[in-house]
C-alpha cells in the first residue's frame, strides 16, 4: 500500500479564510461563527461563504489593477448577495448565460458593467443581452458576427470584443486549458481566422469592436503565459491598425488565476502579475507604436474560492486491506471537481478535539460511482467515527455552481458569515423541488 505523506499539520489554516480560528476544544470558527453550529442549524452538506473574505479579495484586485476594469467571473459561483457584494466593491461582472445575466440585473447590477461570454450563445442569451443592455458581448465564433449585428436595433450599436486563441497552453489540467488552438474557444491567431473576423466585425455598422479578448485557462500559477499573451495580442492590434486603420482601445486578458487548495500548493502572485503585465503592455505597445489600451481582467476562482467552506457529516468508516474509507453525506453531486480534474483537498475534523495520531484516509461520497472521491489518502485522526463533522476549505468556486441532483439528492444550502453573524443565501433543494419538475406520468 502506498501511503501519502501526513504533512501538513492539522493546525495549518493557510488555505482557509483569513477569519478562520481553530479553538482548543476542536471547534473551527469562520467569520466568527462556529461551523458545527451552522451544521446543526442548516444540516449537512453545507456551504459556508465568508463575506469579508470575498470583499477583501475584490479590493485586492482593485488595488493591484487600479487602472484596469476588473470583472468577476460569475461562472465560479453566483447568487444575488454575491452580485451585490461584487458591485459594491467596484467590480464588473462576466456572465455566460441569460440565467446568470438576468439574476445579476434583477439584483440591481448595472448591465453596462457586464460582459457576456460563451462559445455557443443561444438566441435567448443574445436577446437577453441586447434587451438588458450589456456593456460588451465577447464574440467567440464567426457565426455570431452576423447574428448579433442582425439583432441590434436599427438605431443602436453594440460594443463587442473578439475572443482570440493565442496558441498558449496554460492551466492546471488539460480540461481547463482554453488558450491553445485545439479547443473550442475563440479564433486562432495562427491560421488567420482572428484577422478575418476582425475585418468582418469592422465592416458591420451596428457593431463596435472595442478590443481583443483571451482566456488562457484555469489554475494558472505562473505570470509568464500572460506576458506571452500580451505580446501576441498587441501584435494583432498592430496588424489591425495597419490593415484597417482601427486602433482598438481595450485588451482583456481573462482570468484563470491559480489558488492554493492545500497548504504548500503554488498560487499566482497577484501583485507580480499586475506589475509585470503592466510593464509588458507598455513595452509592447511602445514597440508597435500603439497607445496603451485599457486593460480588463476576469478573476473568478481567485475571488470566491478561498472564501468558501464545505461541511460534511461522516456516515461510515470502513477499513479494507488497502485503505480506510470515510463516507460522508455529500460527494460528486455537490463537488464534481475531484472526479473531473483530479483536484486534491485537505479536509479536517471539526467540532471535537482529537489526540489520536493521523492516519491516511480516503474521503468518499455517497453516490453510486467508484470515482466519487472527495479527498484521497489525506491525514485524518485515527479515531474518526460516524457522526463527526469534516470541513473542506477552498470550496467557494465551482462547487455549488457545478452541483447537480444526481441520485435525486438535492443541492446543499449556502450560508454567508461575517463578524459573528450568519444568514442563509441559498436554501437547500428539497425533494418537493425535485418532484415539482417531474410533470409527466
WOPEBEL-V410469 format. One record per residue. RES is the residue in one small letter. BURIAL is + if it has 9 or more other ideal C-beta (glycine too) atoms within 8 Angstrom, else -. Layout:
RES&BURIAL + RES&BURIAL
This chain:
x&- + x&- + x&- + x&+ + x&- + x&- + x&- + x&- + x&- + x&- + x&- + x&+ + x&- + x&- + x&+ + x&+ + x&+ + x&- + x&+ + x&+ + x&- + x&- + x&- + x&- + x&- + x&+ + x&+ + x&+ + x&+ + x&+ + x&+ + x&+ + x&+ + x&+ + x&+ + x&+ + x&- + x&+ + x&+ + x&- + x&- + x&+ + x&- + x&+ + x&+ + x&+ + x&+ + x&+ + x&+ + x&+ + x&+ + x&+ + x&+ + x&+ + x&+ + x&+ + x&+ + x&+ + x&+ + x&+ + x&+ + x&+ + x&- + x&+ + x&+ + x&- + x&- + x&+ + x&- + x&+ + x&+ + x&+ + x&+ + x&+ + x&+ + x&+ + x&+ + x&+ + x&+ + x&- + x&+ + x&+ + x&+ + x&+ + x&+ + x&+ + x&+ + x&- + x&+ + x&- + x&+ + x&+ + x&+ + x&+ + x&+ + x&+ + x&+ + x&+ + x&- + x&+ + x&+ + x&+ + x&+ + x&+ + x&+ + x&- + x&+ + x&- + x&+ + x&- + x&+ + x&- + x&+ + x&+ + x&+ + x&+ + x&+ + x&+ + x&- + x&- + x&+ + x&- + x&- + x&- + x&+ + x&+ + x&+ + x&+ + x&+ + x&+ + x&- + x&+ + x&- + x&+ + x&+ + x&+ + x&+ + x&+ + x&+ + x&+ + x&- + x&+ + x&- + x&+ + x&+ + x&- + x&+ + x&+ + x&+ + x&- + x&- + x&+ + x&- + x&- + x&- + x&- + x&- + x&+ + x&+ + x&+ + x&+ + x&+ + x&+ + x&+ + x&+ + x&+ + x&+ + x&+ + x&- + x&+ + x&+ + x&+ + x&+ + x&- + x&- + x&+ + x&+ + x&+ + x&+ + x&+ + x&- + x&- + x&- + x&- + x&+ + x&+ + x&+ + x&+ + x&+ + x&- + x&- + x&- + x&+ + x&+ + x&+ + x&+ + x&+ + x&+ + x&+ + x&+ + x&+ + x&+ + x&- + x&+ + x&- + x&- + x&+ + x&- + x&+ + x&+ + x&+ + x&+ + x&+ + x&+ + x&+ + x&+ + x&+ + x&+ + x&+ + x&+ + x&- + x&- + x&+ + x&- + x&+ + x&+ + x&+ + x&+ + x&+ + x&+ + x&+ + x&+ + x&+ + x&+ + x&+ + x&+ + x&+ + x&+ + x&+ + x&+ + x&+ + x&- + x&- + x&+ + x&- + x&- + x&- + x&+ + x&- + x&+ + x&+ + x&+ + x&+ + x&+ + x&+ + x&+ + x&+ + x&+ + x&+ + x&+ + x&+ + x&+ + x&+ + x&- + x&- + x&- + x&- + x&+ + x&- + x&+ + x&- + x&- + x&+ + x&+ + x&- + x&+ + x&+ + x&+ + x&- + x&+ + x&+ + x&+ + x&- + x&+ + x&+ + x&- + x&- + x&+ + x&- + x&+ + x&- + x&- + x&+ + x&+ + x&+ + x&+ + x&+ + x&+ + x&+ + x&+ + x&+ + x&+ + x&+ + x&+ + x&+ + x&+ + x&+ + x&+ + x&+ + x&+ + x&+ + x&+ + x&+ + x&+ + x&- + x&- + x&+ + x&- + x&- + x&- + x&- + x&- + x&+ + x&+ + x&+ + x&+ + x&+ + x&+ + x&- + x&+ + x&+ + x&+ + x&+ + x&+ + x&+ + x&+ + x&+ + x&+ + x&+ + x&- + x&+ + x&- + x&- + x&+ + x&+ + x&+ + x&+ + x&+ + x&+ + x&+ + x&+ + x&+ + x&- + x&+ + x&- + x&- + x&- + x&+ + x&+ + x&+ + x&+ + x&+ + x&+ + x&+ + x&+ + x&+ + x&+ + x&- + x&- + x&- + x&- + x&+ + x&+ + x&+ + x&+ + x&+ + x&+ + x&+ + x&+ + x&+ + x&+ + x&- + x&- + x&+ + x&- + x&- + x&- + x&+ + x&+ + x&+ + x&+ + x&+ + x&+ + x&+ + x&+ + x&+ + x&+ + x&+ + x&+ + x&+ + x&+ + x&+ + x&+ + x&- + x&+ + x&- + x&- + x&- + x&- + x&+ + x&+ + x&+ + x&+ + x&+ + x&+ + x&+ + x&+ + x&+ + x&- + x&- + x&- + x&+ + x&- + x&+ + x&+ + x&- + x&- + x&+ + x&+ + x&- + x&- + x&- + x&+ + x&+ + x&- + x&- + x&- + x&- + x&- + x&- + x&-
